[in-house]
């Protein structure tokens, strides 16, 4: 599984990048065969308060799972986005088991 962490409008510190990478690595435990996970970190600009995180997980056969989250800090945004992505993956896995 390939994990990429990018940041927009901010130079992310190595600890934030490592934290996002660690959270993205946990995604593979919930659904096998994930090809890649892309994490995008962004800070608020004028009129948009808060920090945002976006997780995009690509699976075989063209499936894509996307989660967005906004928080007071990048750590909070990463945690919230990861939670949303994991719930999507759990639902997809349950659907596959029912078939």
GIDAKA-V758891 format. One record per residue. N is the residue number from 1. RES is the residue in three letters. PHI is phi in whole degrees, -180 to 180 (NA if undefined). BURIAL is # if it has 24 or more other ideal C-beta (glycine too) atoms within 12 Angstrom, else .. Layout:
((N | RES | PHI | BURIAL) (N | RES | PHI | BURIAL))
This chain:
((1 | UNK | NA | .) (2 | UNK | -98 | .) (3 | UNK | -119 | #) (4 | UNK | -124 | .) (5 | UNK | -123 | #) (6 | UNK | -124 | #) (7 | UNK | -131 | #) (8 | UNK | -119 | .) (9 | UNK | 63 | .) (10 | UNK | -159 | .) (11 | UNK | -96 | .) (12 | UNK | -69 | #) (13 | UNK | -73 | .) (14 | UNK | -59 | .) (15 | UNK | -70 | .) (16 | UNK | -67 | #) (17 | UNK | -64 | #) (18 | UNK | -65 | .) (19 | UNK | -64 | #) (20 | UNK | -64 | #) (21 | UNK | -64 | #) (22 | UNK | -63 | .) (23 | UNK | -66 | #) (24 | UNK | -67 | #) (25 | UNK | -66 | .) (26 | UNK | -70 | #) (27 | UNK | -62 | #) (28 | UNK | -64 | .) (29 | UNK | -70 | .) (30 | UNK | -94 | #) (31 | UNK | -151 | #) (32 | UNK | -76 | .) (33 | UNK | 89 | .) (34 | UNK | -69 | #) (35 | UNK | -81 | .) (36 | UNK | -156 | .) (37 | UNK | -131 | #) (38 | UNK | -111 | #) (39 | UNK | -114 | #) (40 | UNK | -118 | #) (41 | UNK | -110 | #) (42 | UNK | -145 | #) (43 | UNK | -107 | #) (44 | UNK | -67 | .) (45 | UNK | -105 | .) (46 | UNK | -52 | .) (47 | UNK | 85 | .) (48 | UNK | -125 | .) (49 | UNK | -79 | .) (50 | UNK | 99 | .) (51 | UNK | -110 | #) (52 | UNK | -123 | #) (53 | UNK | -134 | #) (54 | UNK | -134 | #) (55 | UNK | -113 | #) (56 | UNK | -126 | #) (57 | UNK | -110 | #) (58 | UNK | -108 | #) (59 | UNK | -121 | #) (60 | UNK | -58 | .) (61 | UNK | 66 | .) (62 | UNK | 80 | .) (63 | UNK | -78 | .) (64 | UNK | -136 | .) (65 | UNK | -117 | #) (66 | UNK | -127 | .) (67 | UNK | -137 | #) (68 | UNK | -120 | #) (69 | UNK | -156 | #) (70 | UNK | -123 | #) (71 | UNK | -146 | #) (72 | UNK | -70 | .) (73 | UNK | -125 | .) (74 | UNK | -65 | #) (75 | UNK | -62 | #) (76 | UNK | -65 | .) (77 | UNK | -63 | #) (78 | UNK | -64 | #) (79 | UNK | -61 | #) (80 | UNK | -66 | #) (81 | UNK | -66 | #) (82 | UNK | -64 | #) (83 | UNK | -61 | #) (84 | UNK | -65 | #) (85 | UNK | -65 | #) (86 | UNK | -64 | #) (87 | UNK | -67 | .) (88 | UNK | -63 | #) (89 | UNK | -67 | #) (90 | UNK | -62 | .) (91 | UNK | -63 | .) (92 | UNK | -65 | #) (93 | UNK | -66 | .) (94 | UNK | -64 | .) (95 | UNK | -64 | .) (96 | UNK | -65 | .) (97 | UNK | -68 | .) (98 | UNK | -71 | .) (99 | UNK | -75 | .))
